[in-house]
């Protein structure tokens, strides 16, 4: 079970396939950087078009859900 985002641990792990709940965009978590600063981009995500981008922890953990959890 994933931890809630209020805890110091990330909600999603490297290798998890995630989806934006509103738009349906898929992404694969490639890296997580555990720096706890406002507006810091913690998640490095590979999107459906093959592009990699950094996203903030608040966006990923509040607006995305797991499609397939890496085990």
N, C-alpha and C positions, 0 to 999 in steps of 0.2 A: 504494500500500500504506500502511495506517495505521501510525503509530508506536506502539511499546509504551508502556504507561502510566508506566514508570519514567523516561522522558525528560521534559524540561520542556515538550514540546509536547503538546497534547491529542490523544487517540486518535481522537476523533470531531470532525467539522467541522460548522459551521452548515449546515443543510439536509439533514443525514443523517437517514434514517428508521431508528430503532433499536428493538430488541425486548428485553424482559427474558427471559432464557433460561429461567428457572424458571416464570414465570407467563404468559408470552406477551403481556404488555401492550406496545402500540406507543407510540412517541413520536417527535416531530420536534424536533431540536436547533434552538432559536431563537437562543441566545446562549451564548458561552463566556467566562468571566472567569478570566484566568490568575493568580489569587492562590494561592500555594502555602502554605497554612496548614492545619493539621489541622482536620477537620470543617467546612471552608469549602465552601459550596454553589457550585460552579463552573458547572454546566450548567443552563440555563433551558430546560425541555422542555414542549412542547405535547402533551398526552395525547389519547387516543381520544375523551374526553368533551368536548374543547374547553377544558379547564382548563390553565393554565400554572403550573408549579411549578419551584422550584429543587431540584437534586439535587447531592449531593457527587460529586466526581470519582472517588473510590474506588468508590462504588456503580455509577455509570454505566460506568466502564471495566472493572470486574471482573465485573459480572453482566449486562451487555447486549452485544448483537451488532448489527452493521449488517444491515438488511434491504435498504436501497437507499441507495447512496452518492451524495451530491450531487456533480455534476461541473460 
